Amino acid sequence: MPAAYSGSAVTQKTKLLNFFTISDIHITDKESPNQLIYLQRLHPTLPVGRLYIQDYDVYNDVLDAAVQTVNALHNKDNKANPFDFGLSLGDTCNSTQYNELRWYIDVLDGKVITPSSGAHLGADTIDYQMPYKRQGWIRLFPGIRLSATTIISG
């Protein structure tokens, strides 16, 4: 805007859209042997740089926190300013394995997930491996449900 512009002539504002995005969640099956971190441990000279990420274990919780935030924002202004739509911008699963995608969908749908794929060692004692029910989306858009088929083919 020009330096002399004050905006005082504007008398009416209109909201165009209210939306949210989720991106780069990287749901990770830390026990999967196809993670690059395992390859790096077997072949330390691989030219791939540092692969260890200490937060692998909590990515389901990060997604759940994002869902709870969207729900809270939607509930806060539900009547005056509801969400028109939401976008997932990708990078939802680290290895595109079925169980990673299933965890992602189940977190969004508010189902019980068990973020462990191996022998479930520690599932009774390690908090981030214990099965628990996620909050899931409130029904922002009634009638629309996520499914692996829609995400993969859509």
N, C-alpha and C positions, 0 to 999 in steps of 0.2 A: 504494500500500500504506500502511497505517497506520504511524505513526512507530514503534510498538512491534514491528512485524513483523521477525523475524530470519531466517526461512527455514530454521531448524534442523530443523523438523518434516518438511521435504521429504526423502524418502529415495530417491526414484527419479525420474530425468529421462528424457524420451523425446523423440527428435527427430521432428518432424512431417514436414518436407520440407527438401530441400537443392536450391536452384535458383539460376539466374543470369539476369540480364536484360542486354540490349543495347539502347541507345536513342540516338536523335539522332546517327547516324553521318554523315548528309548526304554520301554519296558524290557527288562533283561532277565533271561533265565541264567542266573549265575552258575548253575550246575551243568549247563550244557557244554559238551566237549567241542562244539563248533565255535565257541567264542574265541576271538583272536588272542585273548589273554593266555589261553592254554597253549596255543601255538607258540607264542612268544616264550613261554616257560620251557617248552620243549626245544626250541631253536632260538636261543638268546641273541643270535647275530642277525635275525630278520630285520631288514631296514624299515621298520614300521613305527619307530618311536615308542613313547610311553603309552602303554595300553591300559594299565591298571587304573580303574576308577573306583574309589572306595564307596561311592554312593549307589552302586548297582542294586544293593539290597533294599533300598527305600524308594525306588522309582514308582512302585505301585502306590505308595503312600503320598508321593508328590502329586500323582494324577488325582488321587482321591481328594487331596487338599484343593486342587484346582477346581474339581467338580463342586466341592462344598462352597468355594468362593463364588462360582457362577450362580449356584443356588441362592446364596445369601444376597447377592446383588439383584437377582431377579425378584426375590421376595421383598426386598427393601422398597423397590419402586414398581412393583408388579402392576398396579392399576395405572399409574401415570406414565411409566416408561418401560414396558416389557421388552424382552429381547425379541428381535425380529428373526434372527437366525444365529447359528454358530458354525464355525469352520474348524476342522482339524486340518492343519497344514502339513501333516506328514511326519515321518520319522517317529512313528508311534511304537514300533517294535525294533529291537536291536538286530535280531537275526531273522526276522520274519518267520519264526517258527510258529506252529499252530498254537502251542501253549502260551506263548507271549501274546499273540493276537487274542486268544481266548481270555487271558487275564485283563487285557485292555478293555475288551467289550464288557466283561463281567464287572469291572470297576465302574464303568459308565452306567451299567444297568442295575447297580446296587446289589449284586449277588455275592455269595460267599466265595472267596478265592483262597487257594492254598499256594502261596508263592514259593513253591518248592517242587522240583521235578524228579529228584533222585530218590534216595531211601528215606527221605523226610526226617533225617537226623536233626534233632533240635526243634522239631515242630511243636513240642510241648514246652520247651524252655527258652527258645530264642524268639524274642518278640516279633521281629520282621519276617519270621518263617511260620508263625502261627496262623492258621486259617481264621479269617474273620469276615464279617459282612461289611461291605462298603456302603456308603450312603447312597450313591447313585444319583443320577439326574432327577430333579423333580420333573414332572412332565411339562417341559417348556413348550413343546410342540406336540400336542395330543395326537395319537395315532402313528407317530413316527418312532420306530424302534431300530436299534442297531443290530446288525447281524454280520457274521463273517462273510456271508454271500454278498451282501450289499457293499461291504468295504472292499473286498477283493475284486468283484466284477465292476463296481461302480466307479 
